[in-house]
């Protein structure tokens, strides 16, 4: 399981978007400490966790379309939408 997350993280960090994340890591950490971010993490630890695992596996296998569809479903929640908006403002 951790290998799947590591593969997803590596893929992200090797992209231009990953470089932006690293550049703004302190701001993103502050965002992660907010209640809406914690709510999303609770969602991911439940049924959303399975979708995230499948997305990580698909990304590791090079199937970006499947990974994007699965992550899109998670981010379409109210918590996910708020988190994406906040991250977009930071980056």
Secondary structure, 3 states (H helix, E strand, C coil): CHHHHHHHHHHHHCCHHHHHHHHCHHHHHHHHCCHHHHHHHHHHHCHHHHHHHHHHHHHHCCCHHHHHHHHHHHHCCHHHHHHHHHHHHHC
